[in-house]
Amino acid sequence: MTRWSSAEEPAPAAKTPRFRFYAMDTGLNGPDVPKMEDKVALLKKLGYAGIDYWMNPKALPQMLDLLDKQGLELCAVYTTPALGWKPDAAFTDAVKLMKGRATRIETAIGGGKLKPSDPEGDTQAIEMLKAVSDLCADTGPVVSVYPHRGNWTERVEDGVRLAKAVGRKNVGTNFNLVHWKWVRPAKPAAEILAEALPFLKTVTINGLKGDQIVSLDEGDFDLAAFMTTLKKVGYAGIVGLQGYGVGGPSETHLGRSMAKWKEILKAIGE
């Protein structure tokens, strides 16, 4: 039997975290991060895993280069296609740049004259999601419906319905805490998360003061209880921070949110 001295004994492997924590670029609009390189450097400094980036095909190569140099992930790109949209050359080229990455192509689908969640739009939406899925193939990125209040895909249930209809492993849905709250959910979080779990590509959270988005350390919503629920239903993936409308220097509120995130993880045994 091999014996190790204390100096030779290998260190135990680092535990892979259940939840990797990234920031949406909605929280990177402060006066202290005017340039793309400033935003990426701040995420690295504060310990975020990566970014959710509003899709700009022209700027995507620079964003990928900056993230790679810092060892960060392009966790998601946000897009807002309308029903009937078809991938154009710029979008197709952008997907090629993301090949081999686990990036989520978030699709907050607009319905034109259709009301939110109207199943009349399903045929067009399924065709569009399949077209993007074909571009992604099996190598990544993946496609994730983004529920957004006021859009045709307004509810998590819309993303689940569409993902089921598409029937492909690289098509799923987001769970966005603030939009789930804003549309006055018909089901409790535990129930909808359990239903969405087979298709769930990412979950985004934020502090809530009533219906207002605030940093994680503020507000009156019990985030530790929500994360406990997320853990209990069996989700183990990335979690994003929504920072839309949170004012002041980005380093200040993102730093507070990261500190609170670490407290939440400790409270739920992670």
Secondary structure as GFF3:
##gff-version 3
##sequence-region A 1 270
A	DSSP	beta_strand	21	24	.	.	.	ID=ss1
A	DSSP	three_ten_helix	25	27	.	.	.	ID=ss2
A	DSSP	alpha_helix	36	46	.	.	.	ID=ss3
A	DSSP	beta_strand	50	54	.	.	.	ID=ss4
A	DSSP	alpha_helix	60	70	.	.	.	ID=ss5
A	DSSP	beta_strand	73	79	.	.	.	ID=ss6
A	DSSP	alpha_helix	89	97	.	.	.	ID=ss7
A	DSSP	beta_strand	104	107	.	.	.	ID=ss8
A	DSSP	three_ten_helix	119	121	.	.	.	ID=ss9
A	DSSP	alpha_helix	122	136	.	.	.	ID=ss10
A	DSSP	beta_strand	142	145	.	.	.	ID=ss11
A	DSSP	alpha_helix	156	166	.	.	.	ID=ss12
A	DSSP	beta_strand	171	176	.	.	.	ID=ss13
A	DSSP	alpha_helix	177	182	.	.	.	ID=ss14
A	DSSP	alpha_helix	189	196	.	.	.	ID=ss15
A	DSSP	three_ten_helix	197	199	.	.	.	ID=ss16
A	DSSP	beta_strand	200	205	.	.	.	ID=ss17
A	DSSP	beta_strand	207	209	.	.	.	ID=ss18
A	DSSP	beta_strand	212	214	.	.	.	ID=ss19
A	DSSP	alpha_helix	223	232	.	.	.	ID=ss20
A	DSSP	beta_strand	239	241	.	.	.	ID=ss21
A	DSSP	alpha_helix	250	267	.	.	.	ID=ss22
###
